[in-house]
Structures are given as C-alpha cells and as structure tokens.
Amino acid sequence: MEGKLYLCATPIGNLDDITLRVLNTLKEVDLIAAEDTRHSIKLLNHFEIKTPMTSYHEFNKIEKAIYLVEQMKQGVNVALITDAGTPGISDPGEELVRQCYAAGIAVTSLPGPAACITALTMSGLHTRRFCFEAFLPSDKKEKQRILDELKRETRTIVVYEAPHRLVRTLKELYEALGDREITVCRELTKKYETAFRTTFSGALEHFEENEPKGECVIVIEGRSAEDIKREENESWASMSVEEHMEYYTGQGIAQKEAMKLVAKDRGLAKRDIYRQLMVH
C-alpha cells in the first residue's frame, strides 16, 4: 500500500499555534522532510517528537523529491514541514507536491499558520480580494516586469521581505506604485509583533531612522478601478479615432467589433465613431 504526503503547517513564531492534528501526524508518520533540520529539531524536541527527519530544501528539491516519492511508493508516510508556516507557500514544497501528483501519490494539507494570511487579516486593508507575491525576484528584469504588473493591480497586495532589504524594497515599490496606504507587519505572533499602518513615504521615513528587525510582510492597498479607468480615458483621448481603431484591429479583432470597443472606451455611441471615421 502506498504512503501519503502530509503538508504540515508549523508555527511562524508562537509555538502554541501548532495544531493537535499536526502534532499527532508528526508523531505518527514514518519520516519528516524539513527545510532546515537544524531549525526543525528545536520544534520536534519541544514537543518530544522522535520521528526520523531528513532535509528537503531549495538546493536539493528535485533530486530529494524523487527519492521521497520512491519512499512513498513503498508505503512510507512522509510529513513535509517548512522553517515556519505552511509548506508550499514561497518554499520548495510545491516541487514535491507536483511530483507526488505525477506519481499518483495522495497529498493532504493540514491547515495552520501562514504569515501572508496573518498579516492580511490584521492589516486593516481590504481582504476580500488579494494577490500574494511572496519575495520579489532578485533578477532586475524579472522584478521590473512584476512591478509593472502590480501598477494596475486592484487587489490588496501581499509581499514578503527580509529586514535588511526592507528599505530598498519599499523604495522600489514606492517608485513603481506611488504613495499608497500600506501596513508593514513584523515579528508576527512573537513577543515584539508590530503592525505599522502607514504609507510608503511614511514607512521609508520611519525605517530609514529605525533599523527594521525580524521578518516582514508588506500589505499594500490595490489601485482603485476609478484611477485605472481615468488613466485609460486619458490614454484614449491622446489617440485619434483611427489610431484607436488600429489598436484593436491590429489584434485581429473584426472592424465591427473594434468599433464597438472604441465607442465604449470613449463613452460614445457606435454611430458617432462611424461618422468620425467616414469624415476622415
């Protein structure tokens, strides 16, 4: 009988946040795969868990996933834990999950702490719709591409950052998105937990004078739909009707449909667009 993969959420700070289900599972599985065994042994020792442990991290995720899948095929039950929070969120766990599904291995997730959700719910910003960007990429071109995408994002945005890079990232986000409302959450669930509700400019002023400490989550208000619409209207107004039509027909859209779209963009009737095109 094949084994199973258990994604076990572990505390992001306060050890009391671990669930009874996770504790029981960590004790009952045959093997625990941990992102950092030196870090995770402290958690296991605290709860007197004696289950064997093996490393599974960013630099061995493909080869080790192959090994773990083979173990599960032979009936071994494996629990995956990250350094803190829910496995698979901004960590190599997603590779193991992907390989398990490819091999027909059952996967289940034991819910628990996740820094992105914890920060979002205490941010004071809109929570119904949000997007999670984790850590912005280090590659400059890729980072710029993502920042360009976020400029038009209307959902609340959640970004992770290490304390030594916080000021730099705040500057990059400020330059790309403008001075929006944000909440910077630090040391979540720990003794010195803070949720600093401010703006990009306010956060920069504060953290340039006060060195940030602890892992940070930046929660950013999304752009209003009204702002985007106003910008689009300004963009259309700078075009002639012919250029506006070419914008759509150049995408392979039929002329009749393109005329409808141009009329909608400009807040005019289709017949008005037709008349202007006939005049020219």
N, C-alpha and C positions, 0 to 999 in steps of 0.2 A: 504494500500500500504506500502511495506516495506521501511525502511530507507536505508541509504548508509553510508559507511565508507570513509572518505576523509583523506588521509595521507598528512599533510600539512608541507612542509619544512619551517623552520624558520631560521632567521639569526644565523650565528656562531660567530658573533661579531658585524659587522656593521649593524645597523637596517635598513639602506637604501636598503639592499639586499633582503628584503621581496618583494614578487611579488604582483601585484594588484589582481591577481586571488586568492591568499591565503588570502589576507585581506578581499576580498568580501566573500569568503567562511566562514571564521571565524565569520563574522558578520551574515551570513545567516543560519548557521546550528543551530540545537536545543541545542547541547551540545558539549563542548570541553573537551576531555580527555587529561590531561597533565602529563608529567613525574614528574614534581615538580610544584605544583600550586603556591608556594611562588615565584618561579623564573618566571613562565609564566605570573603571574598577572602584572608584570612590563611591559612586552611586550604588553599585552592587554590594559593596561592603557595608554601606549604611543600612541597607535593607536585608543584609545577611543572605544574599543570593549567591549560590555556589556554582551556577551553570557555567560550563566552559565558554570561553569567549575567543573570538578571532577578529582580526582587523578587516575593515571594509571601508575604503576611503577613496578620494578623488583620483589618486595616482595608481590604484590597483583595481578600480571598479569594474573594468571589463573582464580581466582575467579571473578576478576573485568571484565575480558573479557567475561565470561559467562553472567554477568549482562548486559554489553554493547550490546552484541549480542541480548539478550532478548528485550532490548530497541529498537534496530534497527528493530527487527521483528514486533514491534508495530508501526513502522513508524517514529521513531526518527532518524534524520540525525546526525551523530557524526563526528567531526573532531579530529584527533589524532595529537598531537604535542609533540616533544621531547624538552629537555632543549635547544638544539641547533642543527641545521642541519635537515637531512631527517629522519623521523620516520622509524623504521625497520632496520636501519643500526647500528649495535652494541648497540641495546637497546631493550626493551621488546616488541616493536611494532609488531615484527614478530609473536608473540603468538596470538595477536588479529586478525591479518590478517589471520592466519591459521584457527582460529575458525570461522571467517566470511565466508570463503570459504566452510568450513564443513557444515555451516548452510544455505548456498545459498545466503548470503548477498553480494551485489555488493561492490567492492572495487575499488577506484581510487587513484592515486598518483599525487599530484600537485608538479611538479619539482621545485627545488630551491637549496639552499646551501647544500654542503656536504664536510666536511673537507678533506676526503680522495681524492676526485677529485680535490679540490682546491690545495692541496699540490702536488699531482701528476703532474698537469699541470705546476706548477711553479718550479718543482724540477730540471729541466734540464736533467733528465734521460729519458730513453725510455718510451713512453706512449702507444704504440700500443697494448702491451700485459702486463697485470699486475695482481697481486693477492692481495687481501685485507685480512689481518689477524686480524685487529682491535687490541684489547688489548691481549697480550699473557696471557695465563691462569696462575693463581696463584699456582695451583697444580703442584708440581715439576715434577712428572712423565708425566703428560699431556703436560707440557711445553717442556720437553725434546723430546717428540715424535714429536711435531710440529717443533722444531728446527732441528731435524734430517731430517724431510721432506723438510724444507727450504734449507738445504745444497745443494740439487740438483735442486732447483727452478731456471729456466732460465728466468722467467718473472720478471719484476720490482715488488718489494715487498713493501707494504704499511702497517705500524704498528702505532697504537696509543699508547701514553704513557703520564702519569701524570708527572709533573715536578719533584716531589720528588722521583720518581722511574726511572727517565731517565738514570742516570749514570749506575745504576745496569743493566738495560735492554740493554744499549749499550755494556756493558761488556759481557753479555750473548750472544748477537748477534755476537760480535766480535770473541769470543771463538768458536762459532759454525760455522760461515760462513767465517771467515778470514777477512782480512782488505780490504773491498770493498769500492767503492765510495758510498756516501750517501748524502742526503740533509735532514737536520733537520729543519722543519718548525714550528714556534712558533707564538702564538697570531694572527692566521690567520684572516684577514680582519680588524684587530684592529689597533690602533694608532702605537703600537710598533711591528708590524708584522716583522718577520725576516725569511729569507730562507738561512740557513748556508750550503753551498755546501762544502763538505769535505770528509773525510774517517772516518771509525770507530775510528782509532787511533787518528786522528786529533780532532774528536768530544770529545773523552774522555779527551784528554789533555785540551781542552777548557772548558768543563763543570765541570771538577774537580776543576778548578780555578775560574770559574764564575758560580755561582748558577743559574740553569735554572728557569725561571718563565713562567707561562702560559702553557696551554695545548699544547702538542707537537705531531707532526706527523713525523715519520721517514720514508723516502723513500729510498729504498736500491736497488742498481743495481742487476739484476739477474746474475746467474752464466752463463758463456759462454758455448755454446754447445761443443766448442773445448776442454775446460777443462774437461767436463764430459766424452767425448769420449776418451781423453788421459788417464783419470783415469781408465776407463773400460778396455782399452787396456793393461794397466799395471796390472790390476787385472787378466785378461785372461792369460797374459804371465806368471803369477805366478802359473797357474794351468797346469797340464798335460792335454793332449787331452782327455784322459779317464775321468778325473775329470770334464772337461768342458762338455763332453757328459752327464755325470751323473747329472750335474746341470740341464739340460733340460729334460732328460728322467725321472728324479725324480719328475718333474711337470706333468708327464703324457703325454708328447709330444712323438710322434712316433719317432723311431730311424732315419728314413729317413729325417724327418723334422728337428730333432735335429742336424743332420749332416750339414744341410744347414745353420742353425743358428750358429753353431760353426765355420764353414768356413767364414761366414760373419763377425763374431766377430773378427776373427784372420786375416782377409784380405787375405784369401787363397781360392783356388779352392776347391770344394767339393771332387774332386778326391784325392787331397793332404791329406785331413783329413781321407779319406777312407784308403789310403795307410798307414798312420801312425797307424791307428787302427789295420790294418791287421798285421803290423810288431810286434805289442805288443800282 
